Amino acid sequence: MPGPGSKKAPSFSGETSELIEFLEFFEDLASSCALTDKQKCRTIVRYTDVLTKRLWVTLTGYESRNYRVFKQSILAMYPRAYQGICYTIRDLEHVILSTEESDIFMETDLLQYYCQFRPIAVWLEANSKISTRE
């Protein structure tokens, strides 16, 4: 497993919307390294911030080193984890207004704007927060 903080290491800062992706990344790495359940329980907390680690080591499954139970305990602490990233119309307005203040002169500027705008707009439309026309 890569060392915590390294470029190839998974990392979880406590942000609920990032939990599922973090767990998938960790489990892929753990599988490729053939970690046992006991090793997974001991190792996963190394890739979290200090406050998260302090919480997770108190959860059911950690002490007994039962990764399946431990993972369920983690997920129970973050009930909105499966929702992933959520956006608001205000997020979209922020991207538009912040770009309005700085002119788009080059193609790279436009691409940067598009990379910020599109994920928010697509999510808002897919979740019926805005219409296609908007």
N, C-alpha and C positions, 0 to 999 in steps of 0.2 A: 504494500500500500504506500502511496506517496506520503511524504511528510506533511503534516498540517501546515497550511500557509503556502505550500508550493503551488506552482501554476497548474499542475495536473490533479491537485487534490480537491475533493468536494468540500464545500463550505456552507454552513448554515448559520445565519445571523439572528435567527428568531423570527424572521418575516414569514408569516403564515402562508402567503401566496407562493413562496419558494420551497415549501416543505416537500411536496410530492416530487418535484424535480430533483431535489437534494437526495431523497431516499432512493430514487431510481438510479442516480449516478453512483451513490455509495454502494448499492447492491450489485450493480454491474462490476464495479471495481472489486468488491469483496468476492464475487463469484470468480472473476478472472484470477484472483489470488488464492482461491480455494480456502477462504476463511470458514471456520466452523461457526456455529451459532454463538458459542461462548466468545470467540474472537470478535465477531461482529458487534456484540453488545459492548465489549470493552473498547473497541476501536471507534465506533461511530461517534461517541461523545468527544473524541479528540478533534473532530471537525466542526464543532459548534463553538459559539462564544461562551464565555465563562458563566454567565447567568443561565443560559440554556443548559449547559452541562450540569450545573447545580440542581436544576429542576429534573432533568432526565434521569440522573442517577438515583432519584427517589421513586421512580415509577416502577410499577409491577413488571416483572420480567428482567429488569436489569440485574438485580441481586442474584436471581436464580440462573441468569445467563441464558434465558429462553428468548431468542430473538423474535420469534413470531409473536409472542405475548408482549414483549417489550415494544415492538413496532406498533401493535394495536394500542398500547398505552400512550405512546407518543401521538398517534393520530387522534386519539380521544381528547388530547389536550388542545388540539387545533381543529375544531369542528368545521371551519370554513376552508380547510386545506384543499379539498377537492374542487373548490370553486376557482382556484388559481388566481391569476391577476384579474382584478376588477378595475374598471375605469369609470369616470364620471364625465359628464358634459364639460364640467369645469376643467378637467384634464385636457380635453381637446381645445377648449378656449385658450388655455395657458400656452399650449404649443403654438397656436395661431398668433396670439398676441406677442409672444416672445420673438417670433420670427418677423412679425410686422415691424418691430423696432430695428431689426438688422436686415438690410437689403440682401436679396439673393442675387449675386453677381455671376457665380460660376455654377457649373453643373454639379460639382461636389456639394455646394451649399444647398441646392435643390434636393439632392439625394439625402443629405442629412435631415432636412425638413421632412421629406417623405418617410424616412425610417422612423421618425418620431410620430408623425401624423397617422400613418396607415394602421399600425397595430391598435391604436385607440379607436379610430373611426370604425374599423372592421369589428372590433369587440362591441362597441356601442350599437352598431347596426344588428349584429348577430343576436344581441340580447335585448332587442327591441327598445333601446333607449333613444335611438334616432331612426329616422326613416332613410331610405336610399336617397331620396330627394334632398334631404338635409345634408 
